[in-house]
Structure formats: C-alpha cells, structure tokens
C-alpha cells in the first residue's frame, strides 16, 4: 500500500527520464565535436611587412587572405595576424600606398601558426617627389 503524498514513478516515467538523459548527452557530445572540428580546419597566419631596402616596418599595411573576407592591418612594428585562416595553400597579399602589392603563397596547417615576412617594394616612377624617382636620380638616373 502506498503512503499518501509519495510519488512512485511508473515504468514509463523511468524510461522517459533515461531517454531524456541520453538525448542531452548526445547533444553535448555533438556540440563539443562541432567545436573541435571547427578548431581543426583553421590556422593562424602571422608576420611582418617591411620595406625591402631599409627593413623598416610598414605601419598600416593591409594584409588579406585572397578569396576570403579575412585580413588585418599591420601595427607600429609592421606585425599582423589573421586568425581562423582556412587550412591549405593560401595567397596572402600585402598592400601599402606607394608600394607594389606583394602576394605570397603560404601553407596553413590546422591548429598551427605560420609566420612569414612580406618585404614590400616601392613602386617605380619618375614623378617629382616620388621616392622611386628620387632613388633613380640618386643612382644617376634622370
């Protein structure tokens, strides 16, 4: 005989609670697997952008991963980083006003960091006040 006020679960209630626990466990496992899978398909690209001749860092150079919406701008040391870069061979492009655009291929490995140096080159030209023209004149050119 049951005492009044006490709940005694039926076989159905016990089975339903076990199913609920199992479903929650599966969801937790899937969530952790998705997170781990995402972390495994990207890497990080870091590097510096400098003047090829002087070695001075180029502050504010734009660095992008071609074919994606990923990119960054260099800091005062010419340093940049791009997180969540897709794995595989990627084209990394640096642009800076007054310099030729530089593109390098980089192999990005899952969960790893690839460190590169991009050396920018001044655009040539003979315009007045143009640094490329000044260099040509200093070297005996026009």
Secondary structure, 3 states (H helix, E strand, C coil): CCCCCCCCCCHHHHHHHHHHHHHHHHHHHHHHHHHHHHHHCEEEEEEEEEECCCCCECCCCEEEECCCCCEEECCCCCEEEEEEEECEEEEEEEECCCEECEEEEEEECCCCEEEEEEEEEECCCCCCCCHHHHHHHHCCCC
